[in-house]
């Protein structure tokens, strides 16, 4: 386990999932699995969130919602696609209203496959997201320092 | 008259695990009207019957909703079995009943937790969900999956529970019943919880009937109707009565669901005592031809499956009417006249399942 520097806040949005992954995401937040031990807190406000967990594929109705939530999150954010539907459409790929996985509309950093994704897999994804978040912050700091030097 | 204002609610909202959008028309703090817009989870899976053959479609049917996944799979299978006139072995019927009731327990516990979360009782939420994990463990032990099981097939079950396993489950349920009795005291007797639930969101018996509500939402308004009484799976051999309440407010809905959890444990106990030995599946040959309506009592109420088959491996039409869809008009009625702060609780007390509704 790497050292965790900050406690990231997590936002969960249900794309067009069957609920299976959603209840597993919620199960991660409750006893037995409990991601709060990694300092992860669930929030409902996109402007508070560092990690976006999306379950389910993208359809025509929620496309704009997902884009908007993503744009509202402050910089240095990580997107985790939970479940095979969020990764590429899964069993519903051939449905007429499914455009595909989440990466059709916003950049996805971490893919957690599974139907439904198991809590252990989701926690693994979230822990990887925390590491990535730290790396992104580090990179930004270094870039800013380099720019400052040039000036 | 004060000025009216419209507050958008959802689709992404802290209390909503699933996306639904409501435009709440307010007069000061009072809700005058609620206008829903749905479709955020619509996938169009009914049309998939044209692309997946009828045996394969069981997997899609299970994924209509991850909470009642077992019952959706079973409802679809029973409908096709009825068209093909397949009689499944008695042991399979009992297994279906046991898994159905386990689904109901896990769904009601999940709902109780979300309700506790909606009125801000975090520790109660955690406590309820910890109990729910026990049911999921049993599911994992017996089927291999936590939320999606894939144990249904046309002609019976893919997996069997051996009798030792069933006995072990009875022990877990007995423990659970004891700790649940302690836990529900907080839901039913705590004054803070009571003040949020009592006298909020009334639905009269007449309204419940006229608006076509189903399930615990209907039963808590005094209509005694339970689709399990129609007799699918092993229900005709088991004794139970629909659980009702005459009051029709949020407290009554909580009360009815809590008593249903105990009823489900009782049904599992009866089924475990009566389960016969033998095969769990029969071989099925040929393709279905004809049509059938199957009605199943899910945790949220009555679900209807309509299937029309044409004698090929692809079905002509498959239609699902899910309980939340039937309960939405009732929910909108209860929202009228309530306080804005009560909206999350009112929405939750119908136990909405949006992914069923929109399929």
Interface residues (C-beta under 8 A of the other chain):
Chain A: X12 X13 X14 X15 X16 X17 X18 X19 X20 X21 X22 X23 X24 X26 X27 X30 X31 X32 X43 X44 X45 X46 X56 X57 X59 X61 X62 X65 X69 X91 X92 X94 X95 X96 X97 X98 X115 X116 X118 X119
Chain B: X11 X12 X13 X14 X15 X17 X18 X19 X39 X40 X41 X42 X43 X44 X45 X47 X48 X51 X59 X60 X63 X64 X65 X66 X67 X69 X110 X113 X125 X126 X129 X130 X133 X136 X145 X146 X147 X148 X353 X354 X355 X356
